[in-house]
């Protein structure tokens, strides 16, 4: 059954590990969250994952990582081959001149293993605190992107736009090997997707708690923007992010589904103009129209190895991704349980998907 599904999509799919680094409650140690993420990244390297991603958020427990490039450099000495990247750099919150230097320096420190995820941010609270107009976020993102690419490509910046005016400025460094890092872009905005298509960068979307039909609709919107920028729908690269937790125990699966539901509640709360919180902690109150718990269980990749493999095979066949980003560390699940799930994923799920996964690419970089 799995191989039959995978026969429909012959392109090799690379694997990523996404680290949100959420702080579950006041009894959770931030240091433990960081260490668990590092342990997950080292295990992902052992399992031949291609990229480890790190989120960047501000001012709430949804994520304790305010600077994804710092986590990239923290994980450099703990790893040898896996590529490391922010998912994403919210460009409107960054000073572009400072950012271009930090990106080049992070790539230098990583020995050329840096990958870039670019986005514009989505939480009104963050925009308010940084003093950025969310109505102009795509415009600002595109300008920062221009400056970032110019500086990394040429080693110098001269720029005049609506939001930034930079006199001729030389930079003391360029990316490792003078090659730009690979770029992934999180957005459904038409102008952003057209820019991604022109640069042949990879669109990055989250499957989230949605079912396959809604994910396919989001993919369709991305394809529209990509083709408007001159890209081919047939050859468009695509990164898709999925919640993944492997367990044979029903009780553990339900607990994982509850954690996914908490992420949905937090995310929906954070998207509001105002949101309910206690200090830095987002309140995880039920929404009157939220799906039942079984829907979260059914729509995430949670369960036994065979079920997870079949779900991923079906989604790979339908979504046709070039990169599968696995969100495997849910706030509320302990370090031991998280690493055990990853170990089961490596031992029992990956062999069932072996014909479609590009897991030998890392050996070339060793």
Backbone torsions as a table, in degrees:
resi	resn	phi	psi	omega
1	UNK	NA	-46.7	-179.0
2	UNK	-63.8	-46.1	-178.8
3	UNK	-66.5	-33.0	177.4
4	UNK	-62.4	-41.6	178.4
5	UNK	-66.7	-42.2	-176.0
6	UNK	-72.1	-21.6	177.4
7	UNK	-59.3	-23.2	-177.6
8	UNK	-77.5	-12.9	-177.3
9	UNK	-138.4	104.0	-170.6
10	UNK	-95.7	-9.1	178.3
11	UNK	-69.2	137.8	179.8
12	UNK	-69.7	133.8	-178.1
13	UNK	-104.5	124.8	176.3
14	UNK	-88.5	155.1	-175.9
15	UNK	-107.1	140.7	172.9
16	UNK	-126.7	157.3	174.1
17	UNK	-117.0	122.7	-179.7
18	UNK	-99.7	131.8	179.7
19	UNK	-117.2	106.2	175.9
20	UNK	-80.1	-37.0	178.0
21	UNK	65.2	51.4	177.8
22	UNK	-79.5	148.2	177.2
23	UNK	-102.7	113.4	-169.1
24	UNK	-68.6	-48.9	-179.0
25	UNK	-156.4	-175.5	-176.5
26	UNK	-72.3	-11.7	177.0
27	UNK	-89.1	-6.7	179.0
28	UNK	-87.6	132.8	179.4
29	UNK	-84.1	126.6	174.1
30	UNK	-56.3	-36.1	178.8
31	UNK	-63.0	-36.1	178.7
32	UNK	-68.5	-36.3	177.1
33	UNK	-61.9	-44.8	179.0
34	UNK	-62.5	-46.0	-176.8
35	UNK	-65.9	-39.1	177.3
36	UNK	-60.9	-41.3	178.6
37	UNK	-62.3	-43.1	178.9
38	UNK	-62.8	-43.0	178.7
39	UNK	-62.0	-39.3	178.4
40	UNK	-65.9	-39.5	-179.8
41	UNK	-65.6	-42.4	179.5
42	UNK	-66.1	-36.6	175.8
43	UNK	-67.5	-40.0	178.0
44	UNK	-59.7	-39.2	176.5
45	UNK	-63.0	-42.5	178.1
46	UNK	-61.1	-30.9	179.7
47	UNK	-88.6	7.7	177.7
48	UNK	67.0	31.0	168.4
49	UNK	-63.4	152.5	-177.3
50	UNK	-87.6	-41.3	-173.9
51	UNK	-136.6	142.7	165.9
52	UNK	-110.1	123.8	-177.9
53	UNK	-103.3	149.0	177.5
54	UNK	-130.4	127.8	178.0
55	UNK	-71.9	162.7	172.5
56	UNK	-136.5	114.5	177.0
57	UNK	-139.7	170.9	-171.1
58	UNK	-139.0	139.8	161.7
59	UNK	78.6	3.2	174.7
60	UNK	-140.5	169.2	179.5
61	UNK	-75.2	-4.8	178.8
62	UNK	-53.8	-35.6	173.0
63	UNK	-154.2	134.8	179.0
64	UNK	-92.0	3.8	-176.6
65	UNK	-97.6	103.1	179.3
66	UNK	-90.6	-3.2	-176.4
67	UNK	-148.6	92.9	-174.7
68	UNK	-62.4	-32.3	179.7
69	UNK	-65.4	-26.9	176.0
70	UNK	-68.4	-38.5	176.5
71	UNK	-68.3	-34.4	175.2
72	UNK	-57.7	-51.5	-177.3
73	UNK	-69.4	-29.1	176.1
74	UNK	-65.3	-34.2	-176.3
75	UNK	-88.1	-7.8	179.3
76	UNK	-58.5	-52.7	-177.3
77	UNK	-72.0	-14.0	179.5
78	UNK	-87.0	-6.1	-175.8
79	UNK	-134.8	170.1	179.8
80	UNK	-125.5	-36.0	-170.5
81	UNK	-121.8	-37.9	-172.9
82	UNK	-59.3	139.7	176.6
83	UNK	-81.4	154.8	-171.4
84	UNK	-132.6	138.1	-178.2
85	UNK	-160.8	157.2	173.7
86	UNK	-78.9	139.2	175.7
87	UNK	-138.0	79.6	9.7
88	UNK	-134.2	173.5	164.5
89	UNK	-81.6	111.7	176.4
90	UNK	-75.5	94.6	-167.1
91	UNK	-58.1	-35.8	180.0
92	UNK	-63.7	-16.7	-178.7
93	UNK	-92.1	-0.5	-173.5
94	UNK	-112.6	140.5	167.8
95	UNK	-72.4	118.8	-171.4
96	UNK	-63.6	-35.8	179.2
97	UNK	-66.4	-38.9	177.0
98	UNK	-69.9	-40.0	-176.8
99	UNK	-63.9	-44.0	-177.1
100	UNK	-61.9	-35.9	177.3
101	UNK	-69.2	-41.3	-179.1
102	UNK	-66.8	-38.6	178.0
103	UNK	-64.5	-47.2	179.6
104	UNK	-61.7	-39.3	-178.9
105	UNK	-70.3	-40.1	177.5
106	UNK	-63.0	-37.9	178.5
107	UNK	-67.5	-38.2	176.0
108	UNK	-62.2	-47.8	-178.1
109	UNK	-65.2	-29.0	-179.2
110	UNK	-86.7	-2.7	-178.0
111	UNK	68.0	31.7	178.0
112	UNK	87.8	13.9	-178.9
113	UNK	-93.7	4.3	-177.2
114	UNK	-73.4	137.5	170.8
115	UNK	-122.6	144.9	-176.9
116	UNK	-111.9	127.4	167.0
117	UNK	-107.2	126.1	-176.7
118	UNK	-116.1	141.1	177.5
119	UNK	-154.7	-173.8	-176.0
120	UNK	-120.8	-1.4	-177.0
121	UNK	83.4	160.0	-178.0
122	UNK	-146.2	-8.4	-174.5
123	UNK	-93.7	117.3	-179.3
124	UNK	-54.7	-35.5	-179.3
125	UNK	-61.5	-39.9	178.3
126	UNK	-65.9	-44.4	179.3
127	UNK	-60.9	-41.9	-179.6
128	UNK	-62.3	-45.3	-177.1
129	UNK	-70.2	-30.4	177.6
130	UNK	-87.9	-4.8	179.4
131	UNK	69.1	34.5	-179.2
132	UNK	-110.3	135.1	178.7
133	UNK	-76.4	113.3	-178.2
134	UNK	-64.4	-22.4	178.3
135	UNK	-67.8	-19.3	-178.8
136	UNK	-109.0	15.0	-171.4
137	UNK	-63.0	-37.4	-179.6
138	UNK	-71.9	-39.4	176.2
139	UNK	-60.1	-46.2	179.5
140	UNK	-65.6	-42.2	179.2
141	UNK	-56.4	-45.9	-177.3
142	UNK	-64.9	-36.8	178.2
143	UNK	-68.2	-44.9	178.3
144	UNK	-62.1	-38.8	177.3
145	UNK	-60.7	-44.5	176.4
146	UNK	-55.5	-48.4	-176.7
147	UNK	-66.3	-42.2	179.8
148	UNK	-61.4	-47.3	-178.2
149	UNK	-67.1	-41.0	179.5
150	UNK	-61.7	-46.7	-178.3
151	UNK	-65.7	-43.1	-178.9
152	UNK	-70.1	-30.3	-176.6
153	UNK	-81.1	-36.9	-170.6
154	UNK	-116.0	-17.2	-176.7
155	UNK	81.3	8.5	178.8
156	UNK	-150.6	155.1	-177.7
157	UNK	-134.6	131.9	165.3
158	UNK	-138.0	122.2	-171.9
159	UNK	-148.4	140.1	174.5
160	UNK	-140.7	110.6	179.3
161	UNK	-135.4	-169.5	-180.0
162	UNK	-70.0	-34.7	-172.9
163	UNK	-105.2	-22.4	-175.5
164	UNK	-137.4	136.8	174.6
165	UNK	-130.5	113.2	-174.9
166	UNK	-122.7	117.6	176.1
167	UNK	-68.5	165.8	-179.2
168	UNK	-50.1	122.8	-174.9
169	UNK	-137.6	124.7	177.8
170	UNK	-94.7	147.6	-179.4
171	UNK	-110.7	143.6	-176.9
172	UNK	-80.9	-6.8	-178.5
173	UNK	-149.1	159.7	175.7
174	UNK	-125.6	172.6	177.9
175	UNK	-59.2	157.4	-179.7
176	UNK	-55.4	127.8	-179.4
177	UNK	72.8	8.9	-179.3
178	UNK	60.6	20.6	177.3
179	UNK	-107.9	136.7	178.6
180	UNK	-66.8	141.5	173.3
181	UNK	-62.0	154.0	173.3
182	UNK	-64.5	140.1	-174.1
183	UNK	-116.7	133.0	172.4
184	UNK	-117.4	144.3	-172.6
185	UNK	-129.8	124.3	179.4
186	UNK	-101.6	106.9	177.9
187	UNK	-178.7	152.4	167.0
188	UNK	-112.8	7.3	178.4
189	UNK	-68.2	134.2	-174.2
190	UNK	-60.4	-47.2	-177.6
191	UNK	-63.2	-39.2	179.3
192	UNK	-66.3	-42.9	-179.7
193	UNK	-67.9	-36.4	176.5
194	UNK	-62.8	-40.4	177.9
195	UNK	-64.6	-41.0	177.9
196	UNK	-61.5	-41.8	-179.9
197	UNK	-64.2	-42.3	-179.5
198	UNK	-62.6	-33.9	179.1
199	UNK	-92.4	0.7	-176.9
200	UNK	55.5	41.0	175.4
201	UNK	-90.1	162.1	-172.3
202	UNK	-93.9	118.6	171.1
203	UNK	-63.3	145.5	-175.3
204	UNK	-130.4	121.3	-179.6
205	UNK	-128.9	152.0	175.6
206	UNK	-100.5	130.8	173.8
207	UNK	-72.5	-33.9	176.8
208	UNK	60.3	-144.6	-179.7
209	UNK	-92.3	2.7	-176.0
210	UNK	-72.8	161.1	171.2
211	UNK	-82.3	176.7	-174.7
212	UNK	-63.4	-37.5	-177.9
213	UNK	-60.7	-43.8	179.3
214	UNK	-69.6	-34.7	177.3
215	UNK	-65.9	-39.5	178.1
216	UNK	-65.8	-34.6	176.8
217	UNK	-66.0	-40.5	176.8
218	UNK	-64.2	-40.5	176.9
219	UNK	-60.7	-41.1	179.9
220	UNK	-60.3	-41.7	178.9
221	UNK	-64.4	-37.9	177.9
222	UNK	-65.7	-42.3	179.1
223	UNK	-60.6	-40.3	179.3
224	UNK	-59.6	-46.0	178.4
225	UNK	-66.6	-38.6	-179.5
226	UNK	-63.8	-46.9	-179.0
227	UNK	-69.5	-31.0	176.4
228	UNK	-63.6	-26.5	177.5
229	UNK	-88.9	8.4	177.1
230	UNK	94.8	4.2	179.1
231	UNK	-83.3	161.0	178.0
232	UNK	-94.0	129.9	178.7
233	UNK	-63.0	-33.2	-176.5
234	UNK	-71.3	-29.9	-176.5
235	UNK	-110.7	10.0	-178.9
236	UNK	-62.8	126.3	171.7
237	UNK	-73.6	156.9	-179.4
238	UNK	-156.3	129.4	171.9
239	UNK	-102.5	132.0	-179.4
240	UNK	-124.2	129.9	-179.8
241	UNK	-103.3	134.5	-177.8
242	UNK	-131.6	144.8	168.2
243	UNK	-73.5	129.2	-178.9
244	UNK	-136.1	126.9	174.1
245	UNK	-147.8	121.3	-174.1
246	UNK	-105.6	119.0	178.0
247	UNK	-155.5	145.9	176.6
248	UNK	-93.5	-5.5	-176.4
249	UNK	-97.4	127.6	-178.5
250	UNK	-60.4	-40.6	-178.2
251	UNK	-63.9	-40.0	178.6
252	UNK	-68.7	-36.6	178.0
253	UNK	-64.1	-41.7	178.6
254	UNK	-65.8	-38.4	177.3
255	UNK	-63.9	-41.5	177.1
256	UNK	-62.0	-39.9	177.8
257	UNK	-64.2	-37.0	176.0
258	UNK	-62.9	-38.3	178.4
259	UNK	-67.0	-38.4	175.6
260	UNK	-64.3	-40.2	177.3
261	UNK	-62.9	-38.1	176.6
262	UNK	-63.3	-37.9	176.6
263	UNK	-64.2	-39.4	176.1
264	UNK	-62.4	-44.7	-179.7
265	UNK	-63.8	-43.8	179.6
266	UNK	-64.2	-45.5	-178.1
267	UNK	-61.9	-43.9	-179.5
268	UNK	-67.3	-37.9	177.6
269	UNK	-63.9	-43.8	-176.7
270	UNK	-69.4	-20.9	179.4
271	UNK	-80.2	-9.6	-179.5
272	UNK	-78.2	157.3	177.6
273	UNK	-62.0	-35.4	170.2
274	UNK	-129.6	153.1	178.7
275	UNK	-144.0	160.3	-174.6
276	UNK	-89.1	123.3	179.2
277	UNK	-148.1	163.2	176.7
278	UNK	-123.3	99.0	-171.1
279	UNK	64.3	-129.9	178.5
280	UNK	-85.5	0.0	-173.7
281	UNK	-94.5	122.5	177.3
282	UNK	-74.1	129.6	178.1
283	UNK	-73.4	133.4	-176.7
284	UNK	-101.7	65.8	-178.7
285	UNK	-86.3	144.9	178.0
286	UNK	-65.3	146.3	172.3
287	UNK	-96.3	145.2	-174.0
288	UNK	-63.0	-24.8	-176.9
289	UNK	-110.3	16.0	-176.9
290	UNK	-73.6	151.5	179.9
291	UNK	-66.4	159.3	174.2
292	UNK	-67.4	162.0	-176.7
293	UNK	-57.6	-37.4	-178.5
294	UNK	-60.5	-29.2	177.7
295	UNK	-66.8	-39.0	177.6
296	UNK	-66.2	-38.9	178.0
297	UNK	-64.6	-42.4	-176.9
298	UNK	-73.0	-32.9	-173.8
299	UNK	-90.1	-15.4	173.3
300	UNK	-94.4	166.3	176.7
301	UNK	-91.9	82.3	-176.5
302	UNK	-129.9	129.4	177.5
303	UNK	146.0	-159.7	179.7
304	UNK	-69.6	165.3	-174.3
305	UNK	-59.8	-44.9	-179.0
306	UNK	-63.4	-44.3	179.1
307	UNK	-63.1	-43.1	180.0
308	UNK	-63.7	-42.2	179.6
309	UNK	-63.8	-42.4	179.7
310	UNK	-65.6	-39.6	178.8
311	UNK	-64.4	-47.1	-179.7
312	UNK	-64.9	-39.1	178.3
313	UNK	-62.0	-42.6	179.3
314	UNK	-63.5	-42.5	-178.6
315	UNK	-71.1	-38.5	176.7
316	UNK	-61.2	-42.5	178.5
317	UNK	-61.6	-39.9	-176.6
318	UNK	-81.9	-42.4	-173.2
319	UNK	-86.4	-24.2	179.7
320	UNK	54.7	53.9	179.0
321	UNK	-80.0	157.6	169.1
322	UNK	-100.0	-14.4	-178.7
323	UNK	-143.8	130.8	176.8
324	UNK	-113.5	111.2	179.1
325	UNK	-94.2	120.7	-175.5
326	UNK	-100.3	117.0	174.8
327	UNK	-90.7	103.8	-168.4
328	UNK	-119.2	-7.9	-177.8
329	UNK	-113.1	90.6	-177.4
330	UNK	-86.7	134.0	172.8
331	UNK	-59.9	132.4	-176.9
332	UNK	107.0	-11.8	174.8
333	UNK	-110.5	131.5	-173.5
334	UNK	-68.9	165.5	-179.1
335	UNK	-58.3	-48.1	-176.5
336	UNK	-61.3	-44.5	-179.0
337	UNK	-67.2	-38.3	179.5
338	UNK	-63.8	-46.9	-179.5
339	UNK	-67.8	-33.4	177.1
340	UNK	-65.6	-39.6	176.7
341	UNK	-63.0	-43.7	177.9
342	UNK	-62.0	-39.5	179.1
343	UNK	-64.2	-41.7	176.9
344	UNK	-64.5	-37.9	177.6
345	UNK	-59.9	-45.1	-179.4
346	UNK	-69.1	-40.7	-174.7
347	UNK	-80.2	-35.0	-169.1
348	UNK	-116.7	-27.3	-178.2
349	UNK	-92.8	-48.4	-175.8
350	UNK	-58.0	-40.3	178.4
351	UNK	-60.1	-30.2	179.7
352	UNK	-74.3	-19.8	-179.3
353	UNK	-107.1	9.5	-169.7
354	UNK	-57.3	-31.1	-175.0
355	UNK	-70.6	-15.1	-176.4
356	UNK	-115.8	-7.7	-176.2
357	UNK	-94.3	131.6	177.6
358	UNK	-89.8	82.8	-176.9
359	UNK	-105.2	1.9	178.9
360	UNK	-97.5	-3.4	-177.7
361	UNK	-65.5	-29.6	-178.4
362	UNK	-67.0	-27.8	-178.4
363	UNK	-63.4	-25.9	178.8
364	UNK	-67.0	-25.7	-176.8
365	UNK	-92.0	-7.1	-175.0
366	UNK	-71.6	NA	NA
